[in-house]
Amino acid sequence: MAAMPMTPKQLRHALSRLGLTQISAAHALGVAPRTVRQWIAGDRRIAEPAARLLAIWVAHPDLLLRPRKRS
């Protein structure tokens, strides 16, 4: 049985919980920022692998590799 697809509202909530901007989420997920904007706007279905990865990151935020701050 397939899981319910992630909704734009759930995506916004996940990004908020993780402290990710749309651009940083795009980089972390390996997609274009435009894709994340389309997901949030509901113009494009959120890819299941991205939704699963976000769900894992929300459950285990320590698994999310954050970019290093430049000195």
MODELLER restraints for C-alpha pairs under 7 A, 6 or more apart:
rsr = mdl.restraints
at = mdl.atoms
rsr.add(forms.Gaussian(group=physical.xy_distance, feature=features.Distance(at['CA:5:A'], at['CA:48:A']), mean=6.83, stdev=0.5))
rsr.add(forms.Gaussian(group=physical.xy_distance, feature=features.Distance(at['CA:6:A'], at['CA:46:A']), mean=6.35, stdev=0.5))
rsr.add(forms.Gaussian(group=physical.xy_distance, feature=features.Distance(at['CA:6:A'], at['CA:51:A']), mean=6.07, stdev=0.5))
rsr.add(forms.Gaussian(group=physical.xy_distance, feature=features.Distance(at['CA:8:A'], at['CA:39:A']), mean=6.09, stdev=0.5))
rsr.add(forms.Gaussian(group=physical.xy_distance, feature=features.Distance(at['CA:8:A'], at['CA:40:A']), mean=4.70, stdev=0.5))
rsr.add(forms.Gaussian(group=physical.xy_distance, feature=features.Distance(at['CA:8:A'], at['CA:41:A']), mean=6.76, stdev=0.5))
rsr.add(forms.Gaussian(group=physical.xy_distance, feature=features.Distance(at['CA:8:A'], at['CA:42:A']), mean=5.89, stdev=0.5))
rsr.add(forms.Gaussian(group=physical.xy_distance, feature=features.Distance(at['CA:11:A'], at['CA:40:A']), mean=6.82, stdev=0.5))
rsr.add(forms.Gaussian(group=physical.xy_distance, feature=features.Distance(at['CA:12:A'], at['CA:40:A']), mean=6.79, stdev=0.5))
rsr.add(forms.Gaussian(group=physical.xy_distance, feature=features.Distance(at['CA:14:A'], at['CA:54:A']), mean=6.85, stdev=0.5))
rsr.add(forms.Gaussian(group=physical.xy_distance, feature=features.Distance(at['CA:14:A'], at['CA:58:A']), mean=6.41, stdev=0.5))
rsr.add(forms.Gaussian(group=physical.xy_distance, feature=features.Distance(at['CA:15:A'], at['CA:21:A']), mean=6.80, stdev=0.5))
rsr.add(forms.Gaussian(group=physical.xy_distance, feature=features.Distance(at['CA:17:A'], at['CA:58:A']), mean=6.97, stdev=0.5))
rsr.add(forms.Gaussian(group=physical.xy_distance, feature=features.Distance(at['CA:18:A'], at['CA:58:A']), mean=6.53, stdev=0.5))
rsr.add(forms.Gaussian(group=physical.xy_distance, feature=features.Distance(at['CA:18:A'], at['CA:61:A']), mean=6.94, stdev=0.5))
rsr.add(forms.Gaussian(group=physical.xy_distance, feature=features.Distance(at['CA:22:A'], at['CA:33:A']), mean=6.47, stdev=0.5))
rsr.add(forms.Gaussian(group=physical.xy_distance, feature=features.Distance(at['CA:22:A'], at['CA:36:A']), mean=6.20, stdev=0.5))
rsr.add(forms.Gaussian(group=physical.xy_distance, feature=features.Distance(at['CA:22:A'], at['CA:37:A']), mean=6.98, stdev=0.5))
rsr.add(forms.Gaussian(group=physical.xy_distance, feature=features.Distance(at['CA:23:A'], at['CA:33:A']), mean=5.27, stdev=0.5))
rsr.add(forms.Gaussian(group=physical.xy_distance, feature=features.Distance(at['CA:26:A'], at['CA:32:A']), mean=5.66, stdev=0.5))
rsr.add(forms.Gaussian(group=physical.xy_distance, feature=features.Distance(at['CA:26:A'], at['CA:33:A']), mean=5.08, stdev=0.5))
rsr.add(forms.Gaussian(group=physical.xy_distance, feature=features.Distance(at['CA:26:A'], at['CA:36:A']), mean=6.14, stdev=0.5))
rsr.add(forms.Gaussian(group=physical.xy_distance, feature=features.Distance(at['CA:29:A'], at['CA:50:A']), mean=6.54, stdev=0.5))
rsr.add(forms.Gaussian(group=physical.xy_distance, feature=features.Distance(at['CA:38:A'], at['CA:44:A']), mean=5.37, stdev=0.5))
rsr.add(forms.Gaussian(group=physical.xy_distance, feature=features.Distance(at['CA:39:A'], at['CA:45:A']), mean=6.09, stdev=0.5))
rsr.add(forms.Gaussian(group=physical.xy_distance, feature=features.Distance(at['CA:39:A'], at['CA:46:A']), mean=5.56, stdev=0.5))
rsr.add(forms.Gaussian(group=physical.xy_distance, feature=features.Distance(at['CA:57:A'], at['CA:63:A']), mean=6.16, stdev=0.5))
rsr.add(forms.Gaussian(group=physical.xy_distance, feature=features.Distance(at['CA:57:A'], at['CA:64:A']), mean=5.87, stdev=0.5))
